[in-house]
Amino acid sequence: MIMDEKFLDLPLEEVMGDRFGRYSKYIIQDRALPDARDGLKPVQRRILFAMHEEKNTHDKPFRKSAKTVGTVIGNYHPHGDSSVYEAMVRLSQTWKVRNVLVEMHGNNGSVDGDPPAAMRYTEARLSAIAEELIRDIDKETVDYIPNFDDTIYEPVVLPARIPNLLMNGSTGISAGYATEIPPHNLGEVIDAIIHKLDKPDATVEDLLTYIKGPDFPTGGILQGKEGLKKAYQTGKGKVVVRGRAVIEPLKAGKEQIVIDEIPYEVNKATLVKRMDELRIDRKVEGIAEVRDETDRTGLRIVVELKKEADSQGVLNYLYKNTDLQITYNFNMVAIKDKTPRLLSLTDMIDAYTSHQKEVVIRQTRYDLQKAEKRAHIVEGLIKAVSILDELIATIRASKDKQDAKVRIQEKYDFTEPQAEAIVTLQLYRLTNTDITSLQKEAAQLASAIDEYQSILNDQKKLLQVIKKDLRQMKKKYEEPRKTKVEDEIEELKINVEVMIASEDVIVSVTNLGYVKRTSVRSYSASSEDDFMIKDEDHVIGLYELNTTDHILLFTSKGRYMPIPVHQLPDIRWKDLGQHITNIASTDKDEVIINAIPVRNFNPNHYLVFFTKNGFIKKSSLELYASQRFSRPLIALNLKKEDTLLNVQLTNGQNDIFITTNKGYGLWYSEDEVSPIGQRAAGVKAIQLKENEYVVNGVVVDKNKTKQQLFVMTQRGACKRMTIDQFDKTSRAKKGLVMLRDLKSKPHYIVGFELVTENDCIIIRTKYDKTQPIFMHDVPMSERYSNGSFILDTDIDGEITSIWPSGTLLKPFNQIEE
């Protein structure tokens, strides 16, 4: 018989949303995040509970790890054995957890990132401190739930007689949530908890007098008190963690840096490799050798330095450019009341103490119930001893055990539990001296019952029990702090000249974005004609610089890259440079419009920006210092459809001259433009009419009288003028005419530059013809003339662009003070 099959027609997004929602809930609550009460993820809790159930404790011999893993996946955790074993291994790694919860024999990995041996080769057992997490679990202190196949029960949470969440911390990633809780010193945490129990309204600042900060198992130095305070108040914050390093003297005037502690969760082998790569690539000068001398006595990395090397400078460079110093980000998320929450320090302590109150209450109720049952039986035994002969006679006259129990209950008024205890009593207990031990036990039980009842009825007494237990835990397991905490984050100052081999080089930059540095030797052995460049490209900068300098590359989209000269590719003069996209991720239609070499980011120097839509901006040069150049940074905010035309360096005491395509020139003092922030858009530079735009803007040095204005029109006419033919006015004016107006075939300016008699300007026509124009061949003209024609546009095409000849080597000359 074929049964009818039913299918539901549901939207895919509804099904996907429902399934992913369920999956997310599962991995948030039951996989990746710790419980705020015992600080354990489900897999960790199941590992510890399974080892406890199997009596795999610290006072017994080690047992195969595979056996524990099998128990865990068979009874509690239906996941892959490798994931369970990895969790188990982490609990045993002294460089991962502050107090290990699992002791392991065999290879359990290393701080170098080496994998542990397979679980069939290693042996494990619970550590003593882990047993404090499980202690009293058999006294009904926590709830149990059925396991995945409903065959046995497992605990929802462990009693956790130690504050494990703060002691060992936690790290994990789930759907929509991640957690990063650092480990702490157990003694400090217990002191803070006791203080919070004594003063429930204690603030984070109060608690920080006890908890100095995270205490990483790998030690190190933690910096940033304000970041710590914020992290403990909000659950989020960041601090700096650095390895501990000392500079030691060697023979012959040499020194070495010895590192014996590294930041938390940093791979030592990767760190050593990175340091050696810096030496090989000559990213830092002064390192002779990097050695990993770690042995059974402890971690030790040695960085041997060359003679007369700047030891502190090299160390600072290593802090800044390797994982010898890292930023640790707090993200203290844990499951509280079945919900993932970002917890402050007080929230975490409150979650733990409220759990402990419940555990102690449930334990006390259990002990009270047990004591009351025993006291009741002892009371019956004492009564039985006093009428022993009658009891024996009654029991001997009975048919069986059950009959005996019924008879003595009816005849002597015993209860059923008392009767059961009497009939199962062993003969040796019927001595005359036993009555004293029973009376002594009855007195002790009465005292214990009074104590248990007072704990249950008095909140103050309850807290005393918790505090007493915590003090015992502190006395038993406290260890000295490993991580040193410093208030301020040290500013790392690096002497660039020491870090980088100082060398004079030739740097070239082209309009299409090809850059390179060339040795002076390669440049001197070649001629200018040997310079490799694409036909449609041109040089916009050729400078004699030092490897310790920077060069700022500005693009047409208002972005820039502050590239250290030593980071530029070292390429022969005769070879094509490397495209900027290999250094920084620029857009396809983005071109380099200017390159400005910088030796010092002097706050008294400024960058002046000119845009096509008539905006000008001035910003302090120091704002453009940055260590990052892998992608372009914002130099100024361009408005829609605007383009950056030019950027020039100034000392703030010069003039500005701007030219438009319709032949207007405006001259005013640089003082008219106030300095503003790096990302600002700027202010109006010149008043533009419809279809008018800026061709170029320049900074005019007041002290250089030989500078002249050069303009080129689309019709092939050019002219030189002196600037004094213009009236100096103010910003955002229309400007003065610098071409004679023609009704038929008017001239439009396509290029404008500031020149001297010795300069050369290259022009390009519509037909891609290029031609040099030497300024000494161009006659001086009046402001109202249209200049001299230098080519026939009917033959060669209209002029489309001009630029200064870039093949003339410019020595470094950052603005003189």
N, C-alpha and C positions, 0 to 999 in steps of 0.2 A: 504493500500500500504506500503510495507517495503522499507525504504530508505537504500541506500548503505552506510555502515559505513566505514570510512577511518581511518586507524591506521598508525602512523609514527613509523618506526623501527629505533630507536636511541640508541646509546651506553649509558649504564647506567651512566658511568663517566661524559658524556657530559650533561645529564639531571641533575644529582646530582650537578655538578659544576654550571650549570646555575641557578638552584633553590636556591642553598645555596648562590651563589653570590648575587642574588636579596634579599634574606633574610638578608644577612650581610649588604648590602647597606641600607636596611630599618632600622635595629636596630642601625646602626652607626649614620645615619642622623636623624632618627625620633623617637628614643627612649632613648638611654643610655647616649648620650653625650650632653653637654650644648652648646648653641650658644654663640660665643665669644662676641656678641653685648649686649644681655640682660642677659646672664648668666643662662638662663632657658632651661630645657629640654622641649620637646613638651607637655608632660602631665602637667608639672607645669604651662606652659604658658596658656594652655587651662583652667586649674582650675582658675587661676587669671582672665582671660578674661571672663569666664562664670560668676564668681561672680560679676565682673564689670557690665556685661550686665544685670544681675538680680538685680542691685542696692543694692547688699549685701556688703555695704561699712562700713568703721569704724565709721561713724557718725550715723548709723542706728542700730536697734536692731539685735542681733544674730539670725541666721536662721539655721534650721536643716541641718546637714552635708549631710544627705541622699538626700536632695533636690538638693544641689549643685552637688553631685556625679551623680545623675540622669540626670541633665542638661548636664554635661560634657560627659557622655557616650552616651547620646541620640543625642547630637548635634555635638560633636567634636572628641571624643576619643573612638572609637569602641573596647574597651577592657574590661576586667573584672572590676566590681565595686570595688573589694577589692584592686586591684593595684592602682586605682585612689584614693581611700580613704587613702591608705598607703602613697602615695605621698603627699596628702593634710595634713595628720597628721604630716609628717616630716617637712613641711613648718611652722608648729606651735610649734615645739619642741624647747624650749629655750636652751637645751643642745646640739642640733644638728646644728642649724643655728644661726649666730651671730645677725642678726636682723630678727625677725620672719615676714613672709609675710602673714600668716593667724593667726588670733586670734581665740582661741577655748575655749569654755566652756565645762567642763566635763573632763573625764579621757582621756588624749591624750598620754598615755604611761608614762614611767619613765626612769630615768637614770639607773635603775636596769634591764632594758630590759623587763619590764612588758608590755603586749600588750595594746593598747588603747581600750576603750569601742567601741561597735558596732556603726556604723554611725547613727543609729536611735536614739541613746542616746545623742550624742554630738551636739553642736551647733557651728557655725563658722561665721566669717565675715572677710573681707579684713582688714589688718592692714593699718595704715596711710602711712607707708613707702612703702607698696606694691602699693598703689594708685599712688605713684610717678613713678612707673614703667609703669603705664597705662596712666598717665596724657597726655592729648593732642592727644590721639589716634583717637578722633573724628575729628581731623583737618587734616586728610589725611596724617599723618606723616609716616605711614608705609603701605606696600603693604598687600593686602588681597588675599586669595585664597579660592576656594570652599572647603567646608567640605567634609567628606567621601562620602556623598550621594548627593552632589551638590544641597542641599536645601538652605543652608545659607553660609555665608563667615566667615572666621576666619583669624586673622592676622598671617603673616609669622614670625614676630618678634614684640616685644613690644617697645614703644619709649624709655623706660628705662632711665628716667631722673636721676637715681642713678646708680653707677657702681656695679651692683649686682654680677657679676661673681667673682670679687675680694672680695666684701663685705661678701658674704655668701659662696663662694667656691662651690665645686661640687664634687660628687663621683659617679662613675658608671663603669660598665663593659659591653663591647659589643664584637663583633666578631673581634678579632685581635687588639682591642684597649681597653684601660682602662684609666680612668681619676681620679686624686686625687689632687684637688685644695683646699688649706686650706682657711678658712675664714680670713678676715682682718678687721682692724679698719677703719670705714667709713671715719672719719676725716683725717686719714693719707693717705688713698687712694685718696681722693679729693685733698689734698695738692700736692700729687705726680702728679696727672693728670694736675692740673693747672700749675705746674712747667714744665711739658712736653709740654703743649700748648705754654708757654712762650719761652721755649728753645727746639725746636723739635729734636735737636741732643743730648739731655741729655742721659747719659749712665745709666746703671743699678746702678752703684756706686752712681751716683748723686741722683737717685730716692730712694736709700736706706737711704739717710739722712732724708727722710720723712716717708717712710714705714719701720718701725723697724723690721717687720717680721709678721708672722701670728698672729692673735688675736683670740684665740679659745673661744667659748662661755663658756667653762668649766674652763677658766683661765689656771693655771699651769705655769710651767717654761720651756722655750725653750732654748736649748743650741746648739751652733755650728754656729758661724758667717760664717765660710768658706762654710759650707754646704748650708746655706741660700743663700749666694752670687752665688754659682754654680747653685742652683735651679732656682734663678731668671734670671740668664744669659742664661741657657740652657733649662729650663722647667723641668729638672730632678735633683734630689738631695735628701739628707736625713739629718734630724736633730734629736736631742734627745728631747723628751717632757716628763717631769716628773711632778708628782703631787706636790702640795705645802704642806710641812709638817714641824711642829715645835715640839721641844722636851720640854715638860713642867714638872716641878718638882711636886712631890706628897709628902704626909706625909711619915715618916719613911724611908727617903732616897731613895724612889722609884721615878721612872720617867715614863712618858707616851709620846707616839708619837701621835700627833693630826694632821690628814690630813683633810684639808678643800677644797682642789681642786684636781681633778684627771685629767689625760691626756684625750685628745679629743677622743671621741668615745670608751672609755673604759667602760665596764659594771661594775657598782659599786658593785652589788651583787656578781658577779663572782670574783671580786678583793678581797672583804672581805672574801669570802669562801676560796680562794686560800691562803690568809694570815693565816686563822685559820687552814687550812690543814698543813701548815708548822709548826705550833705550835703543832698540834696533832701528826704528824709524826716525830717530834723532828728534823726536817731538820735545824732548827735554835733554838739555846738555848737562853733563856732570855725572851721569850714572856709568860706573865701570862694569858692574855685574849685579845681577839679582839672583839670590839663592834662597831656596826653601830648606831650612835646616830643622824643620819640625821632626821631633822624635818622641819617644815614650815619656820624656820629661816635660813635654809641652810644646805649644805652638811657637815657632820662631821663623820669621822672614827677615833676611838680611839684604839691604840695598847698599852695596859697597860703592863709594863715590870716588871720583877722580881727584887728584891733588888740586887744592885751592877751589874746589867746587863750593857753591853756596848751599850748605847743607839744609838750612831752614827753608830756603827758596825751593829746593828740590822736594822737600817734605810737603810744603804747601801745595806744590804742583800736583803731587800724588794725591793729597787730600781732595783737590779740586777736580782732578781728571780721572780718578779711579774710584773703585768702591771702598777705598780705605776710609772714605767719609761718605755717608749716605743720609738721605732724609727719610726718617721713619714717620709714617702717617698713621695716627690713631684713627680707628673706626670701630668703636666699641659696641658692636651689635651682638645681641644674644636673645635667646627665646625666653621671654618672661610672660607668664600667664598665657602660654600657647601662642604668643604673638612675637614676631621679631621686632625688637626695639633698640634704638640708639640710647645707650645707658651712660649716665654720668657716674663718677666714682661713688657718690652717695647712693645712687640707684642700685649699683652693683652690691654695695655693702648691705643695703636694706633688703635686697632679694635674698642674700645669703643668710642674714640674721633671722628673717621671717621663716626661712626654711628650717633653720636650726631650732627655732622655737617649736615648730610643729614636730620636728624629729624628737626633741627632748620630751615634749608632752606625750607623744605616742609611745616612746620608750618607757617613760615613767608609768603610764597607764598599764603597759604590759607587765612591768616589774611589780607594780602594785597588785595587779590581778593574780600574778604568780605567787607573790608573798601571802596574799590573803588566802589563797587555796592551800598553801603549805601550812599556814598558821592554823587553819581549820582542822587540817589533818593532825598536826602536832597536838592540838587541844584534845582530839579524840584519842591519840596514843597515850597521852598523860592520864586521861580518865581510864583507859583500858588497863594500864599498868596497875592502877589502884584497885581494880576488881579482876585481877588476872586469873585467879583460880576459878571464879564463876564463869568467866569468858571461855577458859579452856574446856570446862565441863560442858558448856553450851555447844561449843564448836564440835567436840567429840561426839556429842549426841546427834549432830546434824547428818543428813544423808550425803550432801556434797557442798561445794563451795557456795553455790547460790543459796542453798537452804540455810547455811551458816550465816550468810550475810543478812538474810531476811530475819532470822531468829534474834541476832544480836541487835538489829535495828529496833525490833519490836520490844524486846525485853529490857534493853539498857538505854534506849533513846539515842542511838548513834545515827548520823546521817549516812547516806549511801557512799559518799567518798570516804568517810571515816571507816565505815564497815569494810570497804574494799582494802584500805590500808591495813586494817587489823588482820584480816584473813590472809593477806600476802606477806605478813610480817615474818621475818626469819627468826628461828629459835634463839640464835645467839643474842638477839636484841632483848630477850626477856630477862636479862640480868638486873639485879637490884641497882647497880650503878647507872643504868641507862636512863633512869628517871631524871637525873641531874642534867644530863646532856640535852634531854628533851625540854626541860624547863629553861635551860640556857638558850636553846634554839628559839623557843617561844618568845623569850624576852628580846632576842635580836630581831626576830620577825616583827614584833610589835613596834620596835624602834624604827625599823625600815619602813613599815607601813605609815607611821607618823611622818617620816621624812618625805615619802612619796606624795602623801596627801598635801603636805605643806608646799611642795613644789608645784603641784597642780592648782592649788588655791591661792598662791602668792606669786604675782608677776616678778617681784624683786628677787625672790628665791630662785625662780626659773632662770633669770638672767645670771645669777651667781653661778648656777650650774654650768651654763654655757661658757661664761668667762673662765671658770676654773679649768674646764676641759681645754679651752683655747690656750691658756697659759701652760698647761702640760704639753700641748702640741708644740708650742714655741720652745719650751725647754728641751724637748726631745729632738726636734728637727731643725732648729734655727741654724743658719750658716751666715758667715760674714758676707756683706754686700760685695758684689763683683764689679758692678758698673759705677763709675764715678760720675757724679752729676755736677755740671757747671752752669752758673746762672745765664751767662751771655754766650751767644753764638759768635765765635771768633771770625773776624773778617779776614779772609785769606788774601794777603797781598803777595803778588808774584812779580819778581823782577824779570821782565820779559827778556832783557839782554842776557841774563844768566841762563834762562830756560831755553833760549834759541841761539843757535850758532849765528853770531853777527857776521853778515856777509853782504857786500854791495852787489845788487843785481839790477837788471833791466826789466821793467814790467811794461807789458803792452796790453792794451784793451781795445777791442774793435766794436763798432756799432752793432753788429749782429751777435755780439756776446762771446767772442773768442778771446780768452785770456791766457797769459803765460808769464812766467818769470824766466829770464835767461841769464846765464852767468856772464859777467863782464868779459871773460875770455872768449866765449862763443860769439858775443856781439862784436868784439874788437877784431876777431878773425874773419868777419863777414862784412859785406857791403850792405847799404840800405836796400839795394835792389833785390837782395837775397831774401828779404822778409816775405814769408808765405802768407798770402791773404786771398780770400775769395774775390772774384771779379766784382760782385755787387756790394761788397763790404768796404769799409774804410776804417782807418785807425782814428780813435778819438783821444787816445792818450798813450804817450811813450815816456816813461819816467825812469830816472836813475834813483833807486830807492835802496833801503836796507831791509834785510829779512825781519827786523824787529818792528818795522812800520806796519801800518794798516792802509788798505785802499778801500774807499767807499764807492761802490758801483750803484748808480742811480738809474732807474728804468723809466720808460715813458708812462708807466701806470702808477707813478708816484710811490714806488717801493725802492728799497735799497738793501744792499748786502755789505756788511762791514767785514771784509775778508782780511785776515792777517796775511802779510806778504809771504811768510814762510809756508802758508797753506796753499798758495798758488802752485799749480803744476810746474815742475822744472823741465822746460822744453827748449831744444836748440833754436837759435834765431832763424834757421832755414826751414823749420818745421811749423806746421799749422798749430795754433794754440788749441787748448781744450775748451769745448763749449761750456758756457756757464751752467747749463742744465746738468752737467756732471758734478757740479759743486753745490748748486742750489736749484730747487725745483721752480723754474720760471715758466710763464705761459708762452705759447708758440708765437703770439703776436707782440711779445714784449721785447723791446730793444733797449740797449744801453745808451743813455743820452749824455752821461758824463761820468768821469772817474776822478775822484779827489783823494790824493794821498794824504795821510794824517800820521803824524808822529806822536802828538799829544792831543788828547781830547780836551782842549783848553776851554774852560767855561766862559772866557772872555772873547772867544771866537764864535762866529755865527755862520749858519748856512742860509742862503737866500734862494728861494724857489720861485720860478716864473712858470705860469701855465698859459696854455693857448687861449683860454677864455678870459684872460685878463686878471688873474689873481696873483698875488705875491704873498709870500710867507717868510718870516725870519725866525729861526729857532737856534738856541744855543748848541754848539757843536757837541758838548758833553752828553746831550740827550741821545746821541746817535752811537755811543759806545755800547757794544754788545758782544757777548761771547758766542752768540748763535748766528749762524749764517747759512744753515742747511736749507732754509727757505726764506724768500725775501720778507723783510719787515716793512711796516708802514712808515713811509717818510712824511707823507702828508695825506690828508683825506681829499681826494679829487672828487669834484661833483660830476654828475652824469655827463658822459661824452666829452669830458675835459681831458687834456693831455699835459703831462709835465714836459716842458721844453728845455729848461736849463736849471742847473744848480751851481751856485758859486760860493766860495769861501770868502769871508770878510772879517775884519777886526771891529766892525761896528762904526767906523768913522769915515765911510766912503759915500759915493753917490750912486744913484740908480738911473739907468737909461733903458727905456722900453720902446720898441718899434712895432708898428702894425702893418698889415699887408696893404692898407690903403694909403701908406706913406705918411703916417703921423709918428712923431717922436716926442717922448715926454721925459724930462730930466728933473729929478728932485733928490733931495738929501735922503740918505739911508735912515736918518733919525725919524722920518715920516712913518717908518714901519716898526712897530713895537714887537719885541721878541714874544713868542707864544709857544705853546706846548708842541710836542713831537707829532701828535696825531691830528692837530687842528687843521682846518681847511685854508686859513689865510684870509686876506682882505683884498678889496678891489685895488688893482695896481694902476689901471688906466681906464678911461671911459671909452667904450666901444659903440660904434653905430651898427646898424643891421648889416650882416654879412662881413663884418670886420672882425679880425682876430689878431692876436699877438704873434709876430714872427719870431722874436727873440727878446730877451732881456739880459742886461749885463750889469755887473758891479764895476763902477769907474773909480779908480784910485785917484784921489784928489792931488796926490803928490807927484803923479807921473804925467807931466805935461806933453810928452811925446805921443800919447795915445790918441788915436783918431777913429772916427766912425766910418764903417764901410757897409754899403748896401748894394744889393744886386736885384735887378728886376727880371721879370719873366721874359722880357723882350731882348735880354742879352746886354742890357746897359748896366754899368756899375759906376760908383763914384766914391771918393774919399772926402770926408768933411772934418773940420775941427768942431769940437763940442761947443766952443764959445759962440757959435752961430745961433745957438738956441738960448732961450730964456729959462733960467732955473725957476721952476714953480713948485707946486705941491702935488701930492699923491691923488690919484683918481680923477685927474683932469683929462681933457681931450688930447692935449699935446699940440705941437706945431708941425706944419706941413714940411716935408723934406723931399718932395717931388713936385715938378711943375704939372699942373692938371691939364690933361689933353682930352678933348672930346672924342677924337678918333683914336682907337687903339691905345688906351691909357696904359701907363706903366703900373704894375703892382709889385711890391717888394716880396721877394721869395727868400731872401737871406740877409741877415744883419750880423756883423761881428765887430768887436773892438780890436783894432790892429795897430801895428807900428810899421814904419817903412821897410823893415826887414822881414815882414811876415809874407806867407804865401797862402792863398785861399784856393781850394779846389771846387770847381763847379761841376754839376751833373745835369745833362739835358734829358729831354723826354725820350730821346733815342739812345739813352745810356752812354752817351759820350761824356768823358771826363776831361777837364782841361785845367791846368794850374794857372793862377793869376798872381804875379808878383806885385806887391804893393808899390814898389818903387816905379813900376811901369804905369800905375794908375794915377792920372793927374788929380790934384786937389780941385774940388768943385764948390760952387755956392749951394746954399740950402735949397734954392728954388729951381736948380737945374735938374735935368734928368740924366746927367753923367755922360759917359762915353760908351759906345757900343764896342763889344770885344769879340762878338761872333754873330753870324747870320743865322737867325732862328729858322728861316725858311729852309735852310740846308741841314742844320744840326739839331733843330727842334728847340722848343722853349726851355728855359732854365727851370729845373724842378727843385733843386736843393744845392746848398753850399756848405762847406765845413773847412775849418783851418787844417792845413797840412799837418798830419799827425806823425810824420816820420822824423820830425825834428826833435831830438832828445832833449827833455826838460830835466834839469837837476832838481832835486827835492828842495822846495822853498815854501814851507808852511809859513803863513803870514808872519811878518816880523812884528814884534811887540812895539 
